[in-house]
Amino acid sequence: MAITISGSGITSANIADGTITNADINSSAAIDGSKLTGVGTVTKSTTAPSSPAAGDQWFNTSASTVSGVSSNTMATYNGNVWHQMSNVPPVYTVATGGTITTDGSYKVHTFTSSGTFTVTTLGDDAEVEYLIVAGGGSGGTAANSNNRSGGGGGAGGLLTSTKNVTASGYSVVVGGQSAAASGYYTRGNTGNNSSALGVTALGGGWGGTGNGTNGGTGGSGGGGGAGSTSSSYGVGTSGQGNRGGTSYPANTTNGASGGSGGGAGGIGLDGCLGVSCGVVGGAGLANSISGSSVTYSKGGDAQGAISNFIANSGNGGGSGGQNSFAGSSGVVIIRYLFQEA
C-alpha cells in the first residue's frame, strides 16, 4: 500500500533511505491519509452536530460543553439527548403535575382532573409510560322499572403505551362523568374524552332508550334499548374498547332488557327477557401503572338498577326505569424511571 507523506519534517526520501530522525518526527508534518480505506467518517469540530443521528459519538476537545454534557468528555446520542460516556451517575427525568407517588424505581403522576404534566429535566431516557381513560357513557331509560329497559352505557376508551417526551409542558384533560338520563324513554349521554401527550381516548357511547333506539358509538359502544322493535349496539373504537350488546328481540310485553354497554376488555351482552333479568356490562381491563392492579372501563349493565359508578374508572353507567346512572369519570396516569432500577 502506498502512503504519501507531505510536510517539512518527514519526507518520502526519509522513508526510502530509512533516515528518519527525532528532529524529523518532532517537526511540523502533515500526513495525507487519502489512500487509507475502511475508515468511517470523522468530523472534527468545537461544536456539537446540529442534526445528530442515534448512535453518533462526539469527542469534545474544547473547553465548551456539548449539548449539556460535561466538557472534555465523550458522549453518544440516543436519538433524544447526548449521553455522557464516563463513570458518572445517569440523568433522570424530573416532572411536575397531578398527584405524584412512587412505585419502586418509578415516579407516578395521577391526574383525576385536568392539569399540566411539565417535564422540567429531561433524563437520558426520554420515554414515559401512560394510561389514558375517558369518561363512560350513561345508560338509557324506559317508562318504569318493569318496562322494557334501556341499554347500558359504553365504557370510556382506554389507551396505554409509551412515548418520548421533551422538556416542556403537556396539557392533560380528564373526562368528567356523564350525566344520568331521566324521564320516559330518554337515551343516555356520551362520555367525555380524556387526552394527554397528544393522545386522545374517546368517551363511551350512550345507552339506547327503552322504546327501541340504538346504542351510541364511542370508546366502547352503548347497548341498544329494548322495544317493540329490535335495536342495535353502538360501535366501539378499535384499540380503545368494544361494541355494546343488542337489545332483546322485538317484544311488546314488559320485562325485556336492552343490551349492556361494551367495555375495554369485552363486548356488551345481548338483552334477555324477564322483569328480574339483568345483563352485565362488557368486561373492563386491569392495569398496574399506578403500582397496584386496578380495573378500568367496564361497560354499563342493562336493567337491574346497578350503577357501576366508580370515580375515575371510566365505567359505563347502568340503565334503569325512569332514571339511569351516570357514566364514571376518567383518569390519566403517567410514569417514568427516576432512579436506578
Secondary structure, 3 states (H helix, E strand, C coil): CCCEEEECCCCHHHHHHCCCCHHHHHCCEEEECCCCCCCCCCCCCCCCCCCCCCCCEEECCCCCCECCECCCCEEEECCCCEEECCCCCCCCCEEECCEEEEECCEEEEEECCCEEEEEEECCCCCEEEEEEECCCCCCCCCCCCCCCCCCCCCCCCEEEEEEECCCCEEEEECCCCECCCECCCCCCCCCCCEEECCEEECCCCCCCCCCCCCCCCCCCCCCCCCCCCCCCCCCCCCCCCCCCCCCCCCCCCCCECCCCCCECCECCCCCCECCCCCECCCCCEEECCCCCCEEECCCCCECCCCCCCCCCCCCCCCCCCCECCCECCCEEEEEEECCCC
